[in-house]
Amino acid sequence: MEKLYIFGHVNPDSDSVCAAITLANLKRSIGIDAEARVLGPINKETKFILDYFKVKEPKYLNDVKLKIKDLKYRKRLMMNEYSSIEEVYNYMLKENTTGVPIVDNDKKLVNLITAKDILNKLLHLEEHYLHTSYDNIIKTLDGESVVKVDDEIDGKITAVTFSHSTFESTTNLSSEDILIVGDRHYIIDLGVNNRVKLIIVIGNSEIKKEHIKLARKNKVNIIRTKLNSFETSRIILYSNYIKSILNDKEPYIVRENDYYTDFLEFSSNLKIDNFPIVDKNGVCKGLLRKSEVNKLDKKKVVLVDHNEVLQSAVGLDEADVIEIVDHHKIGSISTSSPINFRNMIVGSTNTIIYFLYKENGVKLTKQMAGVMLSGIISDTLNLKSPTTTSTDIKVVNELNKICKLNLDKFSTLMFKAGTSLDGVSVNDVISGDLKVFNEGNVSFAISQAFTMDYDSILKKKEEYLEAIVSKKSELKLNYFIFVITDILKNGSYILVGEEEEMLLRKALNDSKFVSGNFLPKIVSRKKQVVPIILDALEK
């Protein structure tokens, strides 16, 4: 079954991580292979939640770009370097391919062979030299084993066509010779006594018992075939190891974790069709034919707590978005086919997921109920945020019948863990929960940090302002607004540069606003900050 990846936005907050976890659990409960992932490091609040309910942190997902391993390439298409030339060529015909990777016994890539390579090598092969296995020769000649002494056969091939007297007077036999002979018992006797490497008896000719006995004693291999002299001489070289005709030139290879777009770029000017695929250890995984790269196996993904491209995974356009569960305004994501899109006016994505459990008849465990409840408490500031709805309150009460928590005590511990800035760099603070928005040709970011100790930020005000300017330039934004929300005071401090000050004076209709001002009851980025910025930009 194909895996389904479920993740929230970049710079994940507790609601998005908890939503990914609870929705993935729901999918698995109804038989779907789903896995929760995160697009960045989790914050301290989320870590507190996962540790409290003993839930494993989701793995990091770098991107959802198509990789070579996502293509429908010829998996496990390869041949061992000790296979015969004939075996490899027949394998190509069977698999309808013009090339095949050649691997060693550990399946590490040795080289690539093509049908054209085989033809060229055999047409221009001058020496009749055999370097292969005894078994390869048996298979190629459809022969039978008479005497087997060696597993591997090395030697120069001679087809005996002269009379025995002429042959004996012109040929000095040794252990490096391979004889092709019919029912010429004198030649067989000569070969056995001179300890040749191999005697191939053609036409199913009779072999004297004394010759077989002497061959075993003198360690001479014997094979018998029904083929005639011409047929045997013509195909015997096909029994050679395929490695004996490999090119010295290394093939173009691709690694299974290489990006599909990178492959298209580097291969566009190459007039070759076959590319061996290897893993990071050089182990061959199969063959990619450029003529077949349109067969894609895109990652299947579900987005939670966002539906903006800029807030999502890198390479989202190369993935199949099959479902979105969110409580924000409809954003910029488009899909090539209809999908399930659940969007509700509630304070948390986890509130929506609660109803998905109900609709699918899946019972919530205490662990999943706790994670879901935590996501709602986090995004609604313990049901005190203006984004809180009666639906959120109802769902929290239902979930707490399972969890049986002291919500005020739990939320205080959670927020205290999450708002601690000890050991956190200035850059990490402003980047921790940052979302980028676009309005026409204007792009702006609103970063939000929750803290119970604004003084710790105030002491580094200039350092924060420098970091804001730097991040604004890095992201190529028109505006950057840093919102520091004090949960206990139920309001936010706004830290911005000069251009943003002018924008906020217009947005707040307050000509006296300056950076660092405290705005009472302003706690929601989505419902209270973003709308007034958008209105100001339209004026």
C-alpha positions in Angstrom: 0.0 0.0 0.0 1.3 3.4 -0.9 2.3 5.6 2.0 0.4 8.8 2.8 2.4 11.7 4.3 0.5 14.1 6.6 2.1 17.3 7.7 1.4 20.9 8.8 3.1 24.1 7.8 6.8 25.1 7.8 7.8 26.3 11.3 5.3 23.9 12.9 3.2 25.0 15.9 1.5 22.7 18.3 -1.9 22.6 16.5 -0.2 21.6 13.2 1.9 18.9 14.7 -0.9 17.5 16.9 -3.2 17.6 13.8 -0.7 15.6 11.7 -0.4 13.0 14.5 -4.1 12.6 15.2 -5.1 12.5 11.6 -2.4 10.0 10.7 -3.6 7.8 13.6 -7.2 8.0 12.2 -6.0 7.1 8.7 -4.2 4.0 10.0 -7.2 3.0 12.0 -9.2 2.7 8.8 -6.5 0.8 6.9 -4.5 3.6 5.3 -0.7 3.5 5.5 -0.3 7.1 6.9 2.6 8.7 8.6 2.8 12.1 10.4 5.8 14.3 9.4 7.0 17.8 10.3 8.6 20.3 8.1 10.9 21.8 10.8 11.9 21.4 14.4 9.1 21.3 16.9 8.9 24.0 19.5 9.2 23.6 23.3 5.4 23.7 23.8 4.9 20.8 21.3 7.7 18.8 22.9 6.0 19.3 26.3 2.7 17.9 24.8 4.4 14.9 23.2 6.4 14.1 26.3 3.3 14.5 28.5 1.3 12.0 26.5 4.2 9.8 25.6 3.9 10.2 21.9 6.8 9.8 19.5 7.9 13.0 17.7 7.2 12.8 13.9 10.1 12.5 11.6 11.4 15.5 9.6 10.4 15.7 6.0 12.8 17.8 4.0 10.7 18.1 0.9 8.1 16.3 -1.3 10.0 16.8 -4.5 10.1 13.8 -6.9 13.1 11.7 -6.5 14.5 9.0 -8.7 13.1 6.4 -6.2 9.7 7.8 -6.9 9.8 6.9 -10.6 8.4 3.7 -11.9 11.8 2.5 -13.1 12.9 -1.1 -13.7 13.4 -2.2 -10.1 15.7 -5.2 -9.5 16.6 -5.3 -13.2 20.3 -6.4 -13.2 22.6 -9.3 -14.0 25.5 -10.8 -12.1 29.0 -10.2 -13.7 29.5 -14.0 -13.8 26.4 -14.6 -15.9 27.1 -15.7 -19.5 26.9 -13.3 -22.5 24.0 -15.4 -23.8 22.1 -15.2 -20.4 22.4 -11.5 -20.4 21.3 -11.0 -24.0 18.3 -13.3 -23.5 17.5 -11.4 -20.3 17.4 -8.2 -22.3 15.0 -9.8 -24.8 12.8 -11.1 -22.1 12.7 -7.7 -20.2 12.4 -5.7 -23.5 15.3 -3.5 -22.6 18.4 -2.3 -24.6 20.6 -2.3 -21.5 21.2 -4.0 -18.2 23.3 -3.1 -15.1 26.0 -5.6 -14.3 26.6 -6.2 -10.6 29.0 -8.2 -8.3 27.9 -10.8 -5.8 27.0 -8.0 -3.3 24.8 -6.3 -6.0 27.2 -3.4 -6.2 27.3 -1.9 -9.7 30.2 -3.0 -11.9 29.1 -1.4 -15.2 26.3 -1.2 -17.7 26.1 -3.4 -20.8 23.9 -2.7 -23.8 22.8 -5.0 -26.7 24.9 -2.8 -29.0 27.9 -3.4 -26.8 27.4 -7.1 -27.0 27.0 -7.1 -30.8 30.1 -4.9 -31.3 32.3 -7.0 -29.0 31.3 -10.4 -30.5 31.7 -9.1 -34.1 35.2 -7.9 -33.5 36.4 -10.7 -31.2 39.5 -12.1 -32.7 40.7 -14.5 -30.1 38.8 -17.7 -29.3 39.5 -17.6 -25.6 37.1 -18.8 -23.0 36.9 -17.4 -19.5 33.8 -18.6 -17.8 32.3 -21.2 -15.6 31.8 -24.9 -16.3 28.0 -24.4 -15.7 27.8 -21.5 -18.2 29.2 -23.7 -20.9 26.7 -26.5 -20.1 23.8 -24.0 -20.4 25.0 -22.3 -23.6 25.7 -25.6 -25.4 22.6 -27.3 -23.9 25.1 -30.0 -22.9 25.6 -32.6 -20.3 28.3 -32.9 -17.7 30.6 -36.0 -18.1 33.5 -35.0 -16.0 33.6 -31.9 -13.9 36.8 -31.0 -12.1 36.8 -27.2 -12.2 34.1 -24.7 -11.5 35.9 -22.1 -13.7 37.2 -22.7 -17.1 40.1 -20.7 -18.7 41.6 -21.6 -22.0 42.0 -21.2 -25.8 39.5 -23.0 -28.0 40.5 -25.3 -30.8 38.0 -27.1 -33.0 39.8 -30.3 -34.2 39.2 -30.7 -38.0 42.5 -32.1 -39.1 43.5 -35.8 -39.1 45.0 -37.0 -35.9 48.5 -37.2 -37.3 48.4 -33.6 -38.7 46.9 -32.3 -35.5 49.5 -34.1 -33.3 52.4 -32.8 -35.4 51.2 -29.2 -35.5 49.7 -28.7 -32.0 51.3 -28.7 -28.6 48.5 -29.4 -26.1 48.6 -28.1 -22.5 46.3 -27.4 -19.6 45.3 -24.1 -21.2 43.6 -25.8 -24.2 39.9 -26.4 -24.8 39.2 -29.0 -27.5 36.0 -29.3 -29.6 36.0 -32.8 -31.0 33.6 -35.4 -32.4 34.0 -39.2 -32.1 37.8 -39.1 -32.8 38.9 -41.2 -29.9 42.6 -40.8 -30.7 42.2 -37.0 -30.3 40.2 -37.5 -27.0 42.9 -39.8 -25.8 45.6 -37.2 -26.8 43.7 -34.5 -24.9 43.2 -36.5 -21.8 46.9 -37.6 -21.6 48.1 -34.0 -22.2 45.9 -32.8 -19.4 44.0 -30.2 -21.4 41.5 -27.9 -19.5 38.3 -29.1 -21.2 37.2 -31.4 -23.9 33.8 -30.7 -25.6 32.5 -33.8 -27.4 30.0 -32.8 -30.1 27.1 -34.7 -31.8 26.4 -36.7 -28.6 29.4 -38.9 -29.7 30.4 -41.9 -27.6 33.2 -41.4 -25.0 35.1 -44.5 -24.0 35.0 -45.4 -20.4 38.7 -45.6 -20.1 38.9 -42.0 -21.3 36.4 -40.8 -18.7 38.4 -42.7 -16.0 41.7 -41.2 -17.2 40.1 -37.7 -17.4 39.1 -37.9 -13.8 42.6 -39.0 -12.8 44.3 -36.2 -14.9 41.8 -33.6 -13.9 40.4 -33.0 -17.4 36.9 -31.6 -17.7 34.6 -33.2 -20.3 31.2 -31.9 -21.6 29.1 -33.6 -24.2 26.6 -31.7 -26.5 24.2 -32.7 -29.3 25.4 -29.7 -31.4 27.7 -30.2 -34.3 31.1 -28.7 -34.8 29.9 -25.5 -36.6 27.1 -24.8 -34.1 29.4 -25.4 -31.1 32.2 -23.2 -32.5 29.7 -20.5 -33.3 28.1 -20.1 -29.9 30.7 -21.3 -27.4 32.0 -17.8 -27.0 28.5 -16.7 -25.8 29.2 -18.7 -22.6 32.0 -16.3 -21.6 31.4 -14.2 -18.5 29.6 -11.0 -19.3 32.3 -9.1 -17.4 34.9 -10.2 -20.0 33.3 -7.8 -22.6 32.5 -4.8 -20.3 33.7 -1.4 -21.3 36.4 0.3 -19.3 34.4 3.6 -19.4 32.2 4.1 -16.3 28.5 4.5 -17.1 26.4 7.5 -16.2 24.6 6.6 -13.0 21.8 8.2 -10.9 21.3 7.7 -7.2 17.9 6.8 -5.8 17.7 10.0 -3.7 18.6 12.3 -6.6 15.9 14.7 -7.6 13.9 14.0 -10.8 14.3 17.6 -12.0 18.1 17.4 -11.6 18.2 14.1 -13.6 16.2 15.7 -16.4 18.6 18.6 -16.5 21.9 16.6 -16.6 20.5 13.9 -19.0 18.9 16.3 -21.5 22.0 16.5 -23.7 23.1 12.8 -23.3 22.2 10.5 -26.2 21.8 7.5 -24.0 18.7 5.9 -22.7 19.9 3.5 -19.9 20.9 4.7 -16.5 21.7 2.3 -13.6 20.2 3.4 -10.2 22.3 2.9 -7.1 21.8 3.7 -3.4 24.2 5.6 -1.2 26.4 2.5 -0.8 26.7 1.8 -4.5 24.2 -1.1 -4.4 22.3 -1.3 -7.6 18.5 -0.9 -7.4 17.6 -1.3 -11.0 17.6 0.5 -14.4 16.0 3.8 -15.4 15.3 4.3 -19.1 15.0 8.0 -20.0 12.3 7.1 -22.5 10.1 5.8 -19.6 10.6 8.7 -17.1 7.0 9.9 -17.6 6.0 7.0 -15.4 5.9 8.9 -12.1 5.0 7.7 -8.6 4.3 11.0 -6.9 4.2 11.3 -3.1 0.7 11.3 -1.7 0.2 14.0 0.8 -2.4 15.5 3.2 -2.0 19.1 4.4 -3.2 20.1 7.8 -3.5 23.5 9.4 -2.5 25.3 6.1 -3.3 25.6 2.4 -0.7 28.1 1.3 2.1 27.0 -1.0 4.6 29.2 0.7 3.8 27.7 4.1 4.1 24.1 2.8 6.7 21.6 1.9 9.3 22.3 -0.8 8.3 20.6 -4.1 4.6 20.5 -3.3 3.9 21.0 -7.0 5.6 17.6 -7.6 3.3 15.8 -5.1 -0.3 14.6 -5.2 -2.2 16.6 -2.6 -5.2 14.4 -2.0 -6.7 16.0 1.1 -6.6 19.3 3.1 -7.9 19.8 6.7 -7.6 23.4 7.7 -9.3 26.3 9.6 -7.6 29.2 7.7 -8.8 31.2 4.7 -8.5 29.5 1.3 -5.0 30.1 0.0 -3.0 29.5 -3.1 -2.9 25.8 -3.4 -4.5 24.2 -6.5 -4.9 20.6 -7.4 -5.1 18.7 -10.7 -8.2 16.7 -9.6 -11.0 17.0 -7.0 -9.9 16.3 -3.4 -11.4 16.1 0.1 -11.1 19.7 1.5 -12.4 20.1 5.1 -12.4 23.8 6.1 -14.3 25.1 9.2 -14.6 28.3 11.1 -13.1 27.0 14.3 -10.1 27.9 16.4 -8.0 24.8 15.8 -7.5 22.1 13.1 -7.8 19.5 15.8 -11.4 20.5 16.4 -12.1 19.5 12.8 -10.2 16.2 13.2 -12.4 15.4 16.2 -15.4 15.3 13.9 -13.5 13.2 11.4 -13.0 10.5 14.1 -16.8 10.7 14.8 -17.7 10.4 11.2 -15.5 7.3 10.7 -16.6 5.6 13.9 -13.1 5.5 15.3 -12.8 5.6 19.1 -10.3 8.1 20.6 -7.7 6.7 23.0 -6.7 8.7 26.0 -3.3 9.4 24.3 -4.8 10.7 21.0 -7.5 12.6 22.9 -4.8 14.3 24.9 -2.8 15.3 21.8 -5.9 16.6 20.1 -7.0 18.5 23.2 -3.6 20.1 23.5 -3.7 21.3 19.9 -7.0 23.0 20.5 -5.8 24.6 23.8 -2.6 25.8 22.1 -4.3 27.5 19.1 -7.1 29.0 21.2 -4.9 30.1 24.1 -6.9 27.9 26.4 -10.2 29.0 24.8 -9.5 32.7 25.4 -8.4 33.7 21.9 -11.0 35.6 19.8 -10.7 32.7 17.3 -12.4 30.4 19.8 -15.8 29.2 18.8 -18.6 27.4 20.7 -17.6 24.3 18.7 -14.1 24.4 20.1 -15.4 24.7 23.6 -17.8 21.8 23.1 -15.1 19.6 21.6 -12.6 20.4 24.5 -15.3 19.4 27.0 -15.9 16.1 25.2 -12.2 15.3 24.9 -11.6 16.1 28.6 -14.2 13.5 29.5 -11.5 11.1 28.2 -8.4 12.9 29.5 -9.7 14.1 32.8 -7.2 17.0 33.1 -7.3 20.2 35.2 -7.3 22.3 32.0 -6.1 25.6 33.7 -3.3 23.8 35.4 -2.3 21.8 32.4 -2.5 24.8 30.0 -0.3 26.9 32.4 2.3 24.2 32.4 2.1 23.9 28.7 2.4 27.6 27.9 5.2 28.0 30.5 7.2 25.3 28.8 6.5 26.7 25.4 7.2 30.4 26.1 10.6 29.9 27.7 13.3 31.7 25.7 16.2 30.2 27.6 18.9 29.0 25.2 16.9 30.2 22.1 18.8 32.4 19.7 17.2 35.7 18.4 17.0 34.3 14.9 15.3 31.1 16.1 12.7 33.2 18.1 11.6 35.2 15.1 11.8 32.2 12.8 10.0 29.8 15.1 6.4 30.6 14.0 6.7 32.6 10.9 4.1 32.7 8.1 4.5 34.5 4.7 1.5 36.0 3.0 0.9 37.6 -0.5 -1.5 40.3 -1.4 -1.2 41.3 -5.1 2.5 42.2 -5.6 3.1 42.7 -1.9 4.6 40.0 0.3 4.8 40.2 4.1 5.6 37.9 7.0 4.1 37.8 10.4 6.2 36.1 13.0 4.6 35.3 16.4 6.2 34.3 19.6 4.4 33.6 22.9 6.2 34.5 26.1 5.5 35.3 29.7 8.7 37.4 29.9 8.6 40.2 27.4 11.5 41.9 29.3 13.9 39.3 28.0 13.1 40.4 24.5 13.1 44.1 25.3 16.7 43.8 26.7 17.8 42.6 23.2 15.5 45.0 21.2 18.2 46.2 18.9 19.4 42.7 18.2 15.9 41.6 17.4 15.4 44.6 15.0 18.6 43.7 13.2 17.5 40.1 12.9 14.1 41.2 11.5 15.8 43.4 8.8 18.1 40.5 7.9 15.2 38.0 7.7 13.1 40.4 5.6 16.0 40.8 3.1 16.6 37.0 3.1 13.0 36.2 2.3 12.7 39.2 -0.2 9.7 40.6 1.6 8.1 44.0 1.5 7.2 43.9 5.2 8.1 41.9 8.3 6.0 42.1 11.6 7.1 40.5 14.8 4.2 39.8 17.3 5.2 39.0 20.9 2.1 37.6 22.6 1.9 37.7 26.4 -0.7 35.0 27.4 -1.1 36.2 30.9 -1.6 39.9 29.9 -3.9 38.8 27.0 -2.2 41.1 24.5 0.8 41.5 22.2 3.8 43.7 21.7 4.6 44.6 18.1 8.2 44.9 17.1 8.9 46.3 13.6 11.1 48.5 11.4 10.3 52.0 10.2 8.4 51.0 7.0 6.2 48.6 9.1 5.5 51.3 11.6 4.0 53.4 8.9 1.9 50.5 7.7 0.7 49.6 11.2 -0.3 53.3 11.9 -2.6 53.0 8.9 -3.8 49.5 9.9 -4.5 50.4 13.5 -5.7 53.9 12.7 -3.3 55.1 15.3 -0.8 57.8 14.3 1.0 57.5 17.6 1.9 53.8 17.2 5.6 53.0 17.5 7.6 49.8 17.5 7.3 48.0 20.9 3.8 49.2 21.7 1.6 46.8 23.6 -1.8 46.1 22.0 -4.4 44.8 24.5 -6.5 41.8 23.5 -4.5 41.3 20.3 -3.5 37.7 20.4 -4.6 36.1 17.1 -2.4 36.5 14.1 -5.0 35.0 11.8 -8.1 36.8 13.0 -6.7 40.1 14.4 -3.4 40.9 12.7 -3.6 39.6 9.1 -7.0 41.2 8.3 -5.9 44.7 9.3 -2.7 44.4 7.4 -4.6 43.3 4.3 -7.0 46.2 4.7 -4.1 48.7 5.1 -2.5 47.4 1.9 -5.7 48.0 0.0 -6.1 51.6 1.1 
